Amino acid sequence: MAAMPLHIHKRLALFLMLTLLALAGLAGRIAWIQFGEGQRLSAKVREQLRESRVMQSPRGTIYDRNGRELAVSTMTKSLYANPHEIKDVDALAGLLAPILGISQADLKERLVTGASFIWLKRTLEPAQAKAVAGLIKEHELTGLGFVEESKRYYPNDSLAAQVLGFVGTDDIGLEGIEMVLDKTIKGQKLKQVIDTDSHGTPIFKSVFSFIPEKQGKSVYLTIDATIQYIVERALDNAMAKTGAQAATVIIMQPKTGEILAMASRPSYNPNQFERFSSEQWKNRAISIVYEPGSTFKAVIAAAALEDGKVRPDERFVDKGFVEISGRRIKNWSDESYGDVSFMDIIKNSINTGFVEVGMRVGAAKLTSYVRGFGFGKATGIGLPGEEAGILFDPEKMRDSDTATMSIGQSIAVTPLQLTAAIAAIANDGVLLKPRIIKEYHYDDGTLADTFDPVVIRQAISPETARTLSVMLEKVVSEGGGKKAAVKGYHFAGKTGTAEKLKPGGYGYLAGHYIASFGGFGPVEDPQVAALIVLDDPAGIYYGGEIAAPVFNEIMSQVMRYMSVRPQDGNPLLPPIKPEAANATATYTSPIVEGPPVTPPTGHVLVPVLSGKTIREAAESLHNLGLTFVPVGTGTAVKQNVAPHTAVKPGVEIIVYFEPR
């Protein structure tokens, strides 16, 4: 065989060399991709075939004070779609529309987008999820799937709706307690990586249905669901009877500041919050400001009594009107009452008398007392949308401003502020911060935190508070608040009727009123303070006529529910410790009448009270300007200051009563 030419050998060698170099380069590249760029490229592929979803565990439960569920979370199915896998968009939209409650046109618009993952409807009701699952199976539908998510339910529907608020589809609290405690109630978040196919559709047989186990803290409110129900039922009855456009009721425990019930009308169902307006979501107890009218006179009376500018038995001459700075202020009844005591002024809500005592106290001091009761500042209860109210600047007040404030006009308060002030009178003058959160619990049920009563200040002295309580009891037993009286119990209170402010806050709406009643009881040992506000009733609009009966309806049931034993129908005051009395001596042996003496100037003689009823003893002591503090029921058997002892007006006389 002939030898291969040399030039061919050279070409073959070059070819083999180039081939080996190419193979070496390819091997090097493969090695570099595998070991140098492997992690980065693998991550890139995973990113293309995986998606991240933030999974949310259920929110903590909201309970009433007794452990009754007010808001709970359950696992529900959310429906998604991958439009790339849907064969007939029109047919699918037609099948799903009636089940999901979404228009066919809207569904079709969503399904023709270029996205590979879209939500069709979040948190379906169980019946909806079952119906969709049936369609998928029956029609062999592709491109649809479910994701399990947490959904909020309110088992009592509209009960305490404005207090609770509601939660959006992304588990974000949007109103009420749900909003302000969102971080506390909300469960654990977990970013979960989801395997998808080449179209980006989640492979749900993997871990997509996983939900973090750790829930948010549960909250116990101070609300009592039974009392809340009693209040809301009475409020609905009142709305129907009076034709009021809106209404509010608050019930508070005077000794703790706890809110037992808080209701507003109009209302809504938080399970379907999107069907209602923002006006229906509004918690009127904290977010409206209005002129309180005569209910505010209890605060004016407290200021005048505390400042020593008036005595309960002091006499006034009412001409039916009074002129201040050229402005004539008349009585609400257009009547003249003539010679009356301050007790009568409170009992009959006489404007002229309140203007006179308010002017005696003066703008600066009167405003100071009003602020001392918590007006002009938000209470800090911790609910969203709370208003601060509107008060005068005392340095800019004219005499006419002092006069109108003295009858509850030209200022604006919230219902909660006024309720807290009424509760302070019931609580021996101690103003407490209103509270609606009782305690937090961990998801295992153990106690996480609890909240004690918070004292704001001593608004008035215990003596003034007790004196005023007796006077306010007269309003209910004998005065304009008779329709608030609860059979078998002694309640104190004050009616109110005020013209309604224009929306801008300047001027009044002619023919539009706000009727109200605020009270507390039983007077012997106050368990509840309450405020009823009826906004813009049709026809009769006086607080004593339409708001007081609502108070009666509510309290008649609440007393039975709270197992508060009925009394004998006589007005009582809470007992105080004998050592707290300001008398010159303590006399607790059986009453024995001694010889009368002539008292020194500026003093009065303590009367003989043996055998008197509580009402008779109260009148005898008040006529002398003495403060009456009863202990027990029945007829008088002992008193802490001996009969015919000379004491100064204002001294407390503790009288002990026993059944006959």
Secondary structure, DSSP 8 states (H G I E B T S, - for coil): -----HHHHHHHHHHHHHHHHHHHHHHHHHHIIIIISHHHHHHHHHHHHEEEEEEE-----EE-TTS-EEEEEEEEEEEEE-GGG-S-HHHHHHHHHHHHT--HHHHHHHHTSS-S-EEEESS--HHHHHHHHHHHHHHT--SEEEEEEEEEE-TTTTTTHHHH--B-TTS-B-SHHHHHTHHHH---EEEEEEEB-TT--B-TTSSTT---S----EEEES--HHHHHHHHHHHHHHHHHH--SEEEEEEE-TTT-BEEEEEEES---GGGGGGS-HHHH--HHHH--B--GGGGHHHHHHHHHHTTS--TT-EEEE-SEEEETTEEEE-TTS---EEEEHHHHHHTT-HHHHHHHHHHH-HHHHHHHHHHTTTTS----S-TT----B---GGG--HHHHHHHTTT-S-BB-HHHHHHHHHHHHTTTEEE--B-EEEEE-TTS-EEEE----EEEE-S-HHHHHHHHHHHHHHHHTSTTGGG--TTS--EEEEEEEEEE-TTSSSEEEEEEEEEEEEEE-TTS--EEEEEEEES-SS---HHHHTHHHHHHHHHHHHHHTT-----SS-------GGG---SS---SB----------TT-EE----TT-BHHHHHHHHHHTT-EEEEEESSEEEEESS-TT-EE-TT-EEEEEEE--
